[in-house]
Amino acid sequence: MIEISGIVSHLAHDIYAENYQPGKMTAFAVQDPKLREIFAPGFRDRLAQQWLVSVIGPTIERAWIDDCFSNRIGRGTHSAIGRLQRFMRMPSHSHYCRMDIRSFFPSINRHTLLTHWKTELARLSYPVQTLRQLDAVAQKINLQNPIHPKPALSGNLSLLKKIPPHKSLFHSQPNVGLPIGSLSSQFFSNVYLNPLDQFVKHQLKIRGYLRYVDDIIILGNEPKKLLEQMRHINQFLGDRLQLQLHPDKTVLQRVDQGANFLRYIAFPHHSYVRERTLRALRSSIYYFNYLFDPDRFPHGSKPHRGSWPQWLALHQLAPPLKASPAILKRMLATLNSYYGQLIHADTYHLRRKIYHEMLGPIKRYFLPTDASYSQLHIKQIWLFSPL
């Protein structure tokens, strides 16, 4: 506790004196839901980012459009899917066009971002000294080159080597790219794309538009007009933000065919989870069974993703494991994260099937919380088992 209070005290002093300097990051790769490069800031820098976003966020977000759903309290993926379904039910929306910005975070121009930040800073009504402190921290965070000082490498290093160069900050151009894994990057990605949102709403005047990070959907009745609007969006991205739409990820089709968006297949009146989500769930279930019974569930089929290998190594554990409250709680967190996605789609029979048919031997440790199978909990007898 004394050490943490000392870190907080020194950080507050540096921010007050406008001397804050970010430290080195930790780089690793994840595969859920796809292979990505993560740069995680240290504890001190996470505190600085939380302070910055908490102070500037409430004022700046008021100028964002309602249909920007990423990284905003009360506007997550489920809200975005619900909004999309409302758009799909409108008689004037028979078709949709889904777009994806190519290599978004690795392509953000940090100097262009700071130009947008200066515009937002001018809207904040804080004392001059506070504005200088906010500006100093924001500039240091957003201008930081994540690979200098050299980051600590963690996790499966072979995965880092598989990151394509155009998606890796280790290969980015000078002053280009924000690190995925930072709270500040999530917030400032919305600052960066707010001009696009304003352009689409107020100049293109597209009513059926929503964005979640770099995933974009527009809706309308005329396919040719949607394609024309898509070209205007791509031109704006290139001219103003040094970005471009991914040429192979634009989808134009009727709303009654469903929209693959944010891990769901959304229809006007219902939604399903994507098959990729179910494959990841099956893989996790298989891995959990492997941890308890490696002879019955061969090693070669276990997933190489997530934090489990690191956690097991840290606690010097190796299969076969004995059931303990700590292990079961970690498994439960993973299982309920999937149930949390499923509960927002039309998946009652699937949720029931997962418990009764898919869990396999680990079913003995868990029970459904309610008759709707909204989530699971650990059987009480296992919570009192020795570690």
C-alpha positions as a Markdown table, in Angstrom:
| # | Residue | x | y | z |
|---|---|---|---|---|
| 1 | Met | 0.0 | 0.0 | 0.0 |
| 2 | Ile | 2.9 | 2.4 | 0.8 |
| 3 | Glu | 4.5 | 1.6 | -2.5 |
| 4 | Ile | 1.3 | 2.3 | -4.4 |
| 5 | Ser | 0.7 | 5.6 | -2.6 |
| 6 | Gly | 4.3 | 6.6 | -3.4 |
| 7 | Ile | 3.7 | 5.9 | -7.1 |
| 8 | Val | 0.5 | 8.0 | -7.0 |
| 9 | Ser | 2.2 | 10.8 | -5.2 |
| 10 | His | 5.1 | 11.0 | -7.6 |
| 11 | Leu | 2.8 | 10.8 | -10.6 |
| 12 | Ala | 0.6 | 13.6 | -9.3 |
| 13 | His | 3.8 | 15.7 | -8.8 |
| 14 | Asp | 5.0 | 15.1 | -12.3 |
| 15 | Ile | 1.6 | 15.9 | -13.8 |
| 16 | Tyr | 1.3 | 19.1 | -11.7 |
| 17 | Ala | 4.8 | 20.2 | -12.8 |
| 18 | Glu | 4.1 | 19.2 | -16.4 |
| 19 | Asn | 7.0 | 16.7 | -16.3 |
| 20 | Tyr | 5.1 | 13.5 | -16.9 |
| 21 | Gln | 7.0 | 11.0 | -19.1 |
| 22 | Pro | 5.4 | 7.6 | -20.1 |
| 23 | Gly | 7.5 | 4.5 | -19.3 |
| 24 | Lys | 8.2 | 1.5 | -21.4 |
| 25 | Met | 5.4 | -0.9 | -22.4 |
| 26 | Thr | 5.0 | -4.6 | -22.5 |
| 27 | Ala | 4.3 | -6.2 | -25.9 |
| 28 | Phe | 2.6 | -9.5 | -26.5 |
| 29 | Ala | 0.2 | -11.1 | -29.0 |
| 30 | Val | -3.3 | -12.4 | -28.5 |
| 31 | Gln | -5.5 | -14.5 | -30.8 |
| 32 | Asp | -8.9 | -13.8 | -29.5 |
| 33 | Pro | -10.8 | -13.1 | -31.7 |
| 34 | Lys | -8.0 | -12.6 | -34.2 |
| 35 | Leu | -4.2 | -12.3 | -34.0 |
| 36 | Arg | -3.3 | -8.9 | -32.7 |
| 37 | Glu | -0.3 | -7.1 | -31.3 |
| 38 | Ile | -0.9 | -5.6 | -27.8 |
| 39 | Phe | 1.2 | -2.9 | -26.1 |
| 40 | Ala | 0.3 | -2.7 | -22.4 |
| 41 | Pro | 1.4 | 0.3 | -20.4 |
| 42 | Gly | 2.8 | 0.0 | -16.9 |
| 43 | Phe | 0.8 | 0.6 | -13.7 |
| 44 | Arg | 1.9 | 4.2 | -13.4 |
| 45 | Asp | 1.0 | 5.0 | -17.0 |
| 46 | Arg | -2.4 | 3.4 | -16.7 |
| 47 | Leu | -3.1 | 5.7 | -13.8 |
| 48 | Ala | -2.1 | 8.7 | -15.9 |
| 49 | Gln | -4.4 | 7.6 | -18.7 |
| 50 | Gln | -7.3 | 7.0 | -16.4 |
| 51 | Trp | -6.9 | 10.5 | -14.9 |
| 52 | Leu | -6.7 | 12.1 | -18.3 |
| 53 | Val | -9.7 | 10.4 | -19.8 |
| 54 | Ser | -11.8 | 10.8 | -16.6 |
| 55 | Val | -11.2 | 14.6 | -16.7 |
| 56 | Ile | -11.6 | 15.3 | -20.4 |
| 57 | Gly | -14.0 | 12.6 | -21.4 |
| 58 | Pro | -17.4 | 13.9 | -20.1 |
| 59 | Thr | -17.0 | 17.2 | -21.9 |
| 60 | Ile | -15.5 | 15.9 | -25.1 |
| 61 | Glu | -18.0 | 13.0 | -25.5 |
| 62 | Arg | -20.9 | 15.4 | -25.5 |
| 63 | Ala | -19.9 | 16.5 | -29.0 |
| 64 | Trp | -19.8 | 13.0 | -30.4 |
| 65 | Ile | -22.7 | 11.6 | -32.3 |
| 66 | Asp | -25.1 | 9.2 | -30.5 |
| 67 | Asp | -24.3 | 6.4 | -33.0 |
| 68 | Cys | -20.6 | 6.2 | -32.0 |
| 69 | Phe | -20.7 | 3.1 | -29.7 |
| 70 | Ser | -17.1 | 2.2 | -29.0 |
| 71 | Asn | -15.5 | 2.6 | -25.6 |
| 72 | Arg | -18.3 | 4.7 | -24.1 |
| 73 | Ile | -20.1 | 4.0 | -20.9 |
| 74 | Gly | -23.6 | 2.5 | -21.6 |
| 75 | Arg | -22.9 | 2.2 | -25.4 |
| 76 | Gly | -21.2 | -1.2 | -25.9 |
| 77 | Thr | -21.6 | -3.9 | -28.5 |
| 78 | His | -25.0 | -4.9 | -27.3 |
| 79 | Ser | -26.3 | -1.3 | -27.6 |
| 80 | Ala | -24.8 | -1.1 | -31.0 |
| 81 | Ile | -26.5 | -4.3 | -32.2 |
| 82 | Gly | -29.8 | -3.1 | -30.7 |
| 83 | Arg | -29.4 | 0.2 | -32.6 |
| 84 | Leu | -28.6 | -1.6 | -35.8 |
| 85 | Gln | -31.7 | -3.7 | -35.5 |
| 86 | Arg | -33.8 | -0.6 | -35.1 |
| 87 | Phe | -32.3 | 0.8 | -38.2 |
| 88 | Met | -32.9 | -2.5 | -40.0 |
| 89 | Arg | -36.6 | -2.4 | -39.1 |
| 90 | Met | -37.1 | 1.1 | -40.7 |
| 91 | Pro | -39.0 | 0.9 | -44.1 |
| 92 | Ser | -36.4 | 3.2 | -45.6 |
| 93 | His | -33.6 | 0.8 | -44.9 |
| 94 | Ser | -33.8 | -2.3 | -47.2 |
| 95 | His | -30.1 | -2.6 | -47.7 |
| 96 | Tyr | -26.9 | -2.0 | -45.7 |
| 97 | Cys | -23.2 | -1.5 | -46.5 |
| 98 | Arg | -20.7 | -2.7 | -43.9 |
| 99 | Met | -17.1 | -1.3 | -44.0 |
| 100 | Asp | -13.9 | -1.8 | -42.1 |
| 101 | Ile | -11.0 | 0.6 | -41.8 |
| 102 | Arg | -7.8 | -1.1 | -42.9 |
| 103 | Ser | -5.2 | -1.6 | -40.1 |
| 104 | Phe | -6.9 | 1.2 | -38.1 |
| 105 | Phe | -4.8 | 1.6 | -34.9 |
| 106 | Pro | -1.4 | 1.0 | -36.6 |
| 107 | Ser | -2.3 | 3.6 | -39.3 |
| 108 | Ile | -3.4 | 6.5 | -37.0 |
| 109 | Asn | -1.2 | 9.6 | -37.7 |
| 110 | Arg | -0.2 | 10.9 | -34.3 |
| 111 | His | 0.3 | 14.5 | -35.5 |
| 112 | Thr | -3.1 | 14.5 | -37.2 |
| 113 | Leu | -4.5 | 13.2 | -33.9 |
| 114 | Leu | -2.9 | 16.0 | -31.9 |
| 115 | Thr | -4.5 | 18.5 | -34.3 |
| 116 | His | -7.9 | 17.1 | -33.5 |
| 117 | Trp | -7.0 | 17.1 | -29.8 |
| 118 | Lys | -6.1 | 20.8 | -29.9 |
| 119 | Thr | -9.6 | 21.5 | -31.2 |
| 120 | Glu | -11.1 | 19.5 | -28.3 |
| 121 | Leu | -8.8 | 21.1 | -25.8 |
| 122 | Ala | -10.1 | 24.5 | -26.7 |
| 123 | Arg | -13.6 | 23.4 | -25.7 |
| 124 | Leu | -12.6 | 22.5 | -22.1 |
| 125 | Ser | -13.5 | 25.0 | -19.4 |
| 126 | Tyr | -10.7 | 24.4 | -16.9 |
| 127 | Pro | -8.2 | 26.9 | -15.4 |
| 128 | Val | -5.3 | 27.7 | -17.7 |
| 129 | Gln | -2.8 | 25.7 | -15.5 |
| 130 | Thr | -5.1 | 22.6 | -15.6 |
| 131 | Leu | -5.4 | 22.9 | -19.4 |
| 132 | Arg | -1.6 | 23.0 | -19.7 |
| 133 | Gln | -1.3 | 19.9 | -17.5 |
| 134 | Leu | -3.9 | 18.0 | -19.5 |
| 135 | Asp | -2.3 | 19.0 | -22.8 |
| 136 | Ala | 1.2 | 18.0 | -21.6 |
| 137 | Val | 0.0 | 14.5 | -20.6 |
| 138 | Ala | -2.1 | 14.0 | -23.7 |
| 139 | Gln | 0.8 | 15.0 | -26.0 |
| 140 | Lys | 3.3 | 12.8 | -24.2 |
| 141 | Ile | 0.9 | 9.8 | -24.3 |
| 142 | Asn | -0.1 | 10.2 | -28.0 |
| 143 | Leu | 3.4 | 11.1 | -29.3 |
| 144 | Gln | 5.1 | 8.2 | -27.5 |
| 145 | Asn | 6.7 | 5.7 | -29.7 |
| 146 | Pro | 5.7 | 2.4 | -28.2 |
| 147 | Ile | 8.9 | 0.7 | -29.2 |
| 148 | His | 11.1 | 3.4 | -27.5 |
| 149 | Pro | 12.2 | 2.6 | -24.9 |
| 150 | Lys | 12.3 | -1.0 | -26.1 |
| 151 | Pro | 9.3 | -2.8 | -24.7 |
| 152 | Ala | 9.4 | -5.9 | -22.5 |
| 153 | Leu | 8.2 | -8.9 | -24.5 |
| 154 | Ser | 5.8 | -11.3 | -22.9 |
| 155 | Gly | 3.7 | -14.4 | -23.8 |
| 156 | Asn | 4.2 | -16.5 | -26.8 |
| 157 | Leu | 6.9 | -14.7 | -28.7 |
| 158 | Ser | 6.3 | -16.8 | -31.8 |
| 159 | Leu | 2.9 | -15.2 | -32.1 |
| 160 | Leu | 4.5 | -11.7 | -32.2 |
| 161 | Lys | 6.6 | -12.8 | -35.2 |
| 162 | Lys | 3.4 | -13.8 | -37.0 |
| 163 | Ile | 2.0 | -10.2 | -36.9 |
| 164 | Pro | 1.9 | -8.8 | -40.4 |
| 165 | Pro | 4.3 | -5.8 | -40.8 |
| 166 | His | 1.5 | -3.5 | -41.8 |
| 167 | Lys | -0.3 | -4.3 | -38.5 |
| 168 | Ser | 2.8 | -4.1 | -36.2 |
| 169 | Leu | 4.1 | -1.0 | -34.5 |
| 170 | Phe | 7.5 | -2.5 | -34.7 |
| 171 | His | 7.4 | -1.8 | -38.5 |
| 172 | Ser | 5.3 | 1.4 | -38.5 |
| 173 | Gln | 6.4 | 4.7 | -40.1 |
| 174 | Pro | 7.6 | 7.5 | -37.8 |
| 175 | Asn | 4.7 | 9.1 | -35.8 |
| 176 | Val | 2.2 | 6.6 | -37.1 |
| 177 | Gly | 0.2 | 4.1 | -35.0 |
| 178 | Leu | -1.4 | 4.0 | -31.6 |
| 179 | Pro | -0.9 | 0.9 | -29.3 |
| 180 | Ile | -3.9 | -1.4 | -28.9 |
| 181 | Gly | -4.1 | -2.1 | -25.2 |
| 182 | Ser | -4.2 | 1.4 | -23.8 |
| 183 | Leu | -7.2 | 3.2 | -22.4 |
| 184 | Ser | -6.0 | 6.4 | -24.0 |
| 185 | Ser | -5.8 | 4.8 | -27.4 |
| 186 | Gln | -9.4 | 3.6 | -27.1 |
| 187 | Phe | -10.6 | 7.1 | -26.2 |
| 188 | Phe | -8.4 | 9.0 | -28.7 |
| 189 | Ser | -9.5 | 6.7 | -31.5 |
| 190 | Asn | -12.9 | 8.2 | -31.1 |
| 191 | Val | -11.4 | 11.7 | -31.1 |
| 192 | Tyr | -9.6 | 10.8 | -34.4 |
| 193 | Leu | -12.7 | 9.5 | -36.1 |
| 194 | Asn | -15.2 | 12.1 | -34.8 |
| 195 | Pro | -14.6 | 14.3 | -37.9 |
| 196 | Leu | -15.7 | 11.3 | -40.0 |
| 197 | Asp | -18.8 | 10.8 | -37.9 |
| 198 | Gln | -19.7 | 14.5 | -38.3 |
| 199 | Phe | -19.1 | 14.3 | -42.0 |
| 200 | Val | -21.3 | 11.3 | -42.5 |
| 201 | Lys | -24.2 | 12.7 | -40.4 |
| 202 | His | -24.1 | 16.4 | -41.4 |
| 203 | Gln | -22.7 | 16.5 | -44.9 |
| 204 | Leu | -23.7 | 13.1 | -46.4 |
| 205 | Lys | -26.8 | 13.3 | -44.2 |
| 206 | Ile | -26.9 | 9.5 | -43.7 |
| 207 | Arg | -29.5 | 8.8 | -41.0 |
| 208 | Gly | -28.8 | 5.1 | -40.8 |
| 209 | Tyr | -25.1 | 5.1 | -39.7 |
| 210 | Leu | -23.3 | 3.7 | -36.8 |
| 211 | Arg | -19.7 | 3.0 | -35.9 |
| 212 | Tyr | -17.9 | 0.8 | -33.4 |
| 213 | Val | -14.2 | 1.6 | -33.4 |
| 214 | Asp | -13.3 | 0.9 | -37.1 |
| 215 | Asp | -16.4 | -1.1 | -38.0 |
| 216 | Ile | -18.9 | 1.0 | -39.9 |
| 217 | Ile | -22.4 | 0.3 | -41.2 |
| 218 | Ile | -24.7 | 2.6 | -43.3 |
| 219 | Leu | -28.2 | 1.7 | -44.3 |
| 220 | Gly | -30.6 | 2.9 | -47.1 |
| 221 | Asn | -33.0 | 1.8 | -49.8 |
| 222 | Glu | -30.7 | 2.3 | -52.9 |
| 223 | Pro | -27.7 | 0.0 | -53.3 |
| 224 | Lys | -26.1 | 2.3 | -55.8 |
| 225 | Lys | -26.4 | 5.3 | -53.5 |
| 226 | Leu | -24.9 | 3.3 | -50.6 |
| 227 | Leu | -21.9 | 2.5 | -52.8 |
| 228 | Glu | -21.5 | 6.1 | -53.7 |
| 229 | Gln | -21.7 | 7.1 | -50.0 |
| 230 | Met | -19.1 | 4.4 | -49.2 |
| 231 | Arg | -16.8 | 6.0 | -51.8 |
| 232 | His | -17.3 | 9.5 | -50.2 |
| 233 | Ile | -16.4 | 8.0 | -46.8 |
| 234 | Asn | -13.3 | 6.4 | -48.2 |
| 235 | Gln | -12.2 | 9.6 | -49.9 |
| 236 | Phe | -12.7 | 11.5 | -46.6 |
| 237 | Leu | -10.7 | 9.0 | -44.7 |
| 238 | Gly | -7.8 | 9.3 | -47.2 |
| 239 | Asp | -7.9 | 13.1 | -47.5 |
| 240 | Arg | -8.4 | 14.0 | -43.9 |
| 241 | Leu | -7.3 | 11.1 | -41.8 |
| 242 | Gln | -4.7 | 9.2 | -43.8 |
| 243 | Leu | -6.7 | 6.1 | -43.6 |
| 244 | Gln | -8.6 | 3.8 | -46.0 |
| 245 | Leu | -11.3 | 1.3 | -46.1 |
| 246 | His | -10.2 | -2.3 | -46.4 |
| 247 | Pro | -10.9 | -3.2 | -50.0 |
| 248 | Asp | -11.9 | -6.8 | -49.2 |
| 249 | Lys | -14.2 | -6.2 | -46.3 |
| 250 | Thr | -17.0 | -4.1 | -47.8 |
| 251 | Val | -20.3 | -6.0 | -47.8 |
| 252 | Leu | -23.5 | -4.7 | -49.5 |
| 253 | Gln | -26.7 | -6.8 | -49.1 |
| 254 | Arg | -30.3 | -6.8 | -48.0 |
| 255 | Val | -31.0 | -6.4 | -44.3 |
| 256 | Asp | -33.2 | -9.5 | -44.4 |
| 257 | Gln | -30.0 | -11.5 | -45.2 |
| 258 | Gly | -28.5 | -10.5 | -41.8 |
| 259 | Ala | -25.5 | -8.4 | -41.0 |
| 260 | Asn | -22.3 | -9.9 | -39.6 |
| 261 | Phe | -21.4 | -7.2 | -37.1 |
| 262 | Leu | -19.6 | -7.2 | -33.7 |
| 263 | Arg | -19.6 | -11.0 | -33.2 |
| 264 | Tyr | -23.3 | -11.3 | -34.0 |
| 265 | Ile | -25.4 | -12.0 | -37.1 |
| 266 | Ala | -28.0 | -9.3 | -36.7 |
| 267 | Phe | -31.5 | -9.5 | -38.3 |
| 268 | Pro | -34.3 | -6.9 | -38.0 |
| 269 | His | -36.0 | -8.8 | -35.2 |
| 270 | His | -33.5 | -11.3 | -33.9 |
| 271 | Ser | -29.7 | -12.1 | -33.8 |
| 272 | Tyr | -27.4 | -15.0 | -33.6 |
| 273 | Val | -23.8 | -15.4 | -32.5 |
| 274 | Arg | -21.2 | -16.1 | -35.1 |
| 275 | Glu | -19.8 | -19.5 | -35.7 |
| 276 | Arg | -16.3 | -18.3 | -34.9 |
| 277 | Thr | -17.5 | -17.4 | -31.4 |
| 278 | Leu | -18.8 | -20.9 | -30.9 |
| 279 | Arg | -15.6 | -22.4 | -32.2 |
| 280 | Ala | -13.6 | -20.4 | -29.7 |
| 281 | Leu | -16.0 | -21.6 | -26.9 |
| 282 | Arg | -15.6 | -25.2 | -27.9 |
| 283 | Ser | -11.8 | -24.7 | -28.0 |
| 284 | Ser | -11.9 | -23.3 | -24.4 |
| 285 | Ile | -14.1 | -26.1 | -23.1 |
| 286 | Tyr | -11.8 | -28.7 | -24.7 |
| 287 | Tyr | -8.7 | -27.0 | -23.1 |
| 288 | Phe | -10.3 | -27.0 | -19.7 |
| 289 | Asn | -11.1 | -30.7 | -20.0 |
| 290 | Tyr | -7.5 | -31.2 | -21.1 |
| 291 | Leu | -6.2 | -29.5 | -18.0 |
| 292 | Phe | -8.0 | -32.0 | -15.8 |
| 293 | Asp | -7.6 | -35.1 | -18.0 |
| 294 | Pro | -4.7 | -34.8 | -20.5 |
| 295 | Asp | -4.9 | -38.5 | -21.4 |
| 296 | Arg | -8.5 | -38.3 | -22.5 |
| 297 | Phe | -8.1 | -34.9 | -24.2 |
| 298 | Pro | -4.8 | -34.8 | -26.1 |
| 299 | His | -2.3 | -32.0 | -25.7 |
| 300 | Gly | -2.1 | -31.2 | -29.4 |
| 301 | Ser | -5.7 | -29.9 | -29.6 |
| 302 | Lys | -5.4 | -27.3 | -26.9 |
| 303 | Pro | -5.8 | -23.6 | -27.8 |
| 304 | His | -2.6 | -21.5 | -27.7 |
| 305 | Arg | -4.3 | -18.2 | -26.7 |
| 306 | Gly | -5.3 | -16.2 | -23.7 |
| 307 | Ser | -3.6 | -15.9 | -20.3 |
| 308 | Trp | -3.9 | -19.5 | -19.1 |
| 309 | Pro | -0.4 | -20.7 | -20.0 |
| 310 | Gln | 1.2 | -17.7 | -18.2 |
| 311 | Trp | -1.1 | -18.2 | -15.2 |
| 312 | Leu | -0.2 | -21.9 | -15.0 |
| 313 | Ala | 3.5 | -21.1 | -15.3 |
| 314 | Leu | 3.3 | -18.4 | -12.6 |
| 315 | His | 1.6 | -20.9 | -10.2 |
| 316 | Gln | 3.9 | -23.8 | -11.2 |
| 317 | Leu | 1.0 | -25.9 | -12.3 |
| 318 | Ala | 0.8 | -28.5 | -15.1 |
| 319 | Pro | -1.8 | -31.0 | -16.2 |
| 320 | Pro | -3.4 | -33.0 | -14.8 |
| 321 | Leu | -4.8 | -30.4 | -12.4 |
| 322 | Lys | -6.9 | -31.0 | -9.4 |
| 323 | Ala | -10.1 | -28.9 | -9.1 |
| 324 | Ser | -9.7 | -26.0 | -6.8 |
| 325 | Pro | -11.7 | -22.8 | -6.2 |
| 326 | Ala | -9.0 | -20.7 | -7.9 |
| 327 | Ile | -8.9 | -22.8 | -11.0 |
| 328 | Leu | -12.7 | -23.2 | -11.2 |
| 329 | Lys | -13.2 | -19.5 | -10.8 |
| 330 | Arg | -10.9 | -18.7 | -13.7 |
| 331 | Met | -12.7 | -21.3 | -15.8 |
| 332 | Leu | -16.1 | -19.9 | -14.8 |
| 333 | Ala | -15.0 | -16.4 | -15.8 |
| 334 | Thr | -14.2 | -17.6 | -19.3 |
| 335 | Leu | -17.4 | -19.6 | -19.7 |
| 336 | Asn | -19.6 | -16.8 | -18.4 |
| 337 | Ser | -17.9 | -14.3 | -20.7 |
| 338 | Tyr | -19.3 | -16.4 | -23.6 |
| 339 | Tyr | -22.7 | -16.8 | -21.9 |
| 340 | Gly | -22.7 | -13.0 | -21.6 |
| 341 | Gln | -22.5 | -12.8 | -25.4 |
| 342 | Leu | -25.1 | -15.5 | -25.9 |
| 343 | Ile | -27.7 | -14.1 | -23.6 |
| 344 | His | -28.0 | -11.0 | -25.9 |
| 345 | Ala | -29.0 | -13.2 | -28.9 |
| 346 | Asp | -31.7 | -15.8 | -29.6 |
| 347 | Thr | -29.7 | -18.6 | -28.1 |
| 348 | Tyr | -31.8 | -20.3 | -25.3 |
| 349 | His | -31.5 | -23.7 | -26.9 |
| 350 | Leu | -27.9 | -23.2 | -27.6 |
| 351 | Arg | -27.1 | -22.1 | -24.0 |
| 352 | Arg | -29.0 | -25.2 | -22.7 |
| 353 | Lys | -27.1 | -27.4 | -25.1 |
| 354 | Ile | -23.7 | -26.0 | -24.1 |
| 355 | Tyr | -24.3 | -27.0 | -20.5 |
| 356 | His | -26.0 | -30.4 | -21.0 |
| 357 | Glu | -24.0 | -31.6 | -24.0 |
| 358 | Met | -20.9 | -29.6 | -24.7 |
| 359 | Leu | -19.2 | -29.1 | -21.3 |
| 360 | Gly | -18.2 | -32.7 | -21.1 |
| 361 | Pro | -16.5 | -33.8 | -17.8 |
| 362 | Ile | -16.2 | -30.3 | -16.4 |
| 363 | Lys | -20.0 | -30.1 | -16.2 |
| 364 | Arg | -19.6 | -31.8 | -12.8 |
| 365 | Tyr | -18.2 | -28.6 | -11.4 |
| 366 | Phe | -20.9 | -26.1 | -12.6 |
| 367 | Leu | -24.6 | -25.5 | -12.5 |
| 368 | Pro | -26.8 | -23.0 | -14.5 |
| 369 | Thr | -27.8 | -20.0 | -12.4 |
| 370 | Asp | -31.4 | -20.0 | -13.6 |
| 371 | Ala | -33.9 | -21.7 | -15.8 |
| 372 | Ser | -32.9 | -19.5 | -18.8 |
| 373 | Tyr | -29.3 | -20.6 | -18.6 |
| 374 | Ser | -28.1 | -17.0 | -18.6 |
| 375 | Gln | -24.9 | -18.0 | -16.8 |
| 376 | Leu | -23.2 | -20.7 | -14.7 |
| 377 | His | -22.0 | -20.9 | -11.2 |
| 378 | Ile | -19.7 | -23.3 | -9.3 |
| 379 | Lys | -21.3 | -26.0 | -7.3 |
| 380 | Gln | -20.9 | -25.2 | -3.6 |
| 381 | Ile | -19.1 | -28.4 | -2.8 |
| 382 | Trp | -16.2 | -27.4 | -5.0 |
| 383 | Leu | -15.8 | -24.0 | -3.5 |
| 384 | Phe | -14.8 | -25.5 | -0.2 |
| 385 | Ser | -12.2 | -27.9 | -1.7 |
| 386 | Pro | -8.6 | -27.4 | -0.7 |
| 387 | Leu | -6.3 | -25.4 | -2.9 |
